[in-house]
Structure formats: C-alpha cells, structure tokens
Amino acid sequence: WEKHFNHIFPMPSSTEATQNASDQNFPNCTYYQRYMALIDTLQLPSLKKTRGTLKVEFDKLTWVPYTCADRMWAT
C-alpha cells in the first residue's frame, strides 16, 4: 500500500519521481502535474505535512491500481 502511495505521490528527489518523469503515464495526468508543481514550491516541513494529509485521504481508499514506478498499473 505504501509503495503505491509513493508511486502516486512521490517525494521530489525520489527514484519514483525520476522514473515517473520520463514515462508515459504519470506525467500526463493533471493531478500529477499539479502535485509536482506544488511540491516544487514547498520546504521539507510543509512537504511532509502535505504528504501526510494526502496519505490520510489515500488510506481511506479501498482500492488503487497496482502501480509500478514507471506506470500507473501493471499489465
């Protein structure tokens, strides 16, 4: 579950963010573009708080796609 959260909402300097940036799925999603633009403006304490808030909401979901670092779902 945590792995999928980190793929969907990566830290800016993470492996997921680096891999996602060059792949087709994540960078084409409006949420991802907005999320990446937002986290680029945040300092670390605000980034952690933002991701913590997103995680609380994410944990309310009953299902998410089986993400990979380079795609939103495995086929």
C-alpha positions as CSV (number, residue, x, y, z in Angstrom):
1,W,0.0,0.0,0.0
2,E,2.8,2.4,1.0
3,K,4.7,1.6,-2.3
4,H,1.6,2.6,-4.3
5,F,1.2,5.8,-2.4
6,N,4.9,6.6,-3.0
7,H,4.5,5.9,-6.8
8,I,1.4,8.1,-7.0
9,F,2.6,10.9,-4.8
10,P,6.5,10.7,-4.9
11,M,8.9,12.8,-3.0
12,P,10.6,15.3,-5.4
13,S,14.0,13.6,-5.4
14,S,12.9,10.0,-5.1
15,T,13.5,7.2,-7.6
16,E,9.8,7.2,-8.3
17,A,9.7,10.8,-9.3
18,T,12.8,10.4,-11.5
19,Q,11.4,7.3,-13.2
20,N,7.9,8.8,-13.5
21,A,9.2,12.0,-15.1
22,S,10.4,10.1,-18.1
23,D,7.5,7.7,-18.5
24,Q,4.1,8.0,-20.2
25,N,1.5,7.5,-17.5
26,F,2.1,9.7,-14.5
27,P,3.4,12.9,-16.2
28,N,0.3,13.1,-18.5
29,C,-2.1,13.1,-15.5
30,T,-3.4,16.5,-14.4
31,Y,-3.2,15.6,-10.7
32,Y,0.4,14.5,-11.1
33,Q,1.4,17.7,-12.9
34,R,-0.3,19.8,-10.2
35,Y,1.2,17.7,-7.4
36,M,4.7,18.0,-8.8
37,A,4.3,21.8,-9.3
38,L,3.1,22.1,-5.7
39,I,5.8,20.1,-4.1
40,D,8.5,22.0,-6.0
41,T,7.4,25.1,-4.1
42,L,7.4,23.6,-0.6
43,Q,10.1,23.4,2.0
44,L,10.6,20.0,3.6
45,P,8.4,20.5,6.7
46,S,5.5,21.7,4.5
47,L,6.1,18.8,2.1
48,K,6.0,16.3,4.9
49,K,2.7,17.8,6.2
50,T,1.2,17.9,2.7
51,R,2.1,14.2,2.0
52,G,0.9,13.2,5.5
53,T,-2.5,14.8,4.7
54,L,-2.6,13.1,1.3
55,K,-1.7,9.8,3.0
56,V,-4.7,10.1,5.4
57,E,-7.0,10.5,2.5
58,F,-5.3,7.9,0.4
59,D,-5.7,5.4,3.3
60,K,-9.5,5.8,3.1
61,L,-9.5,4.3,-0.4
62,T,-10.5,0.7,-0.7
63,W,-8.6,0.1,-3.9
64,V,-5.9,1.7,-6.1
65,P,-4.3,0.3,-9.2
66,Y,-1.3,-1.9,-8.8
67,T,1.3,0.7,-9.6
68,C,4.8,0.3,-10.8
69,A,7.5,3.0,-10.6
70,D,7.2,3.6,-14.3
71,R,3.5,3.2,-14.9
72,M,0.1,3.6,-13.2
73,W,-0.8,0.0,-13.4
74,A,0.9,-3.2,-14.4
75,T,-0.4,-5.0,-17.4
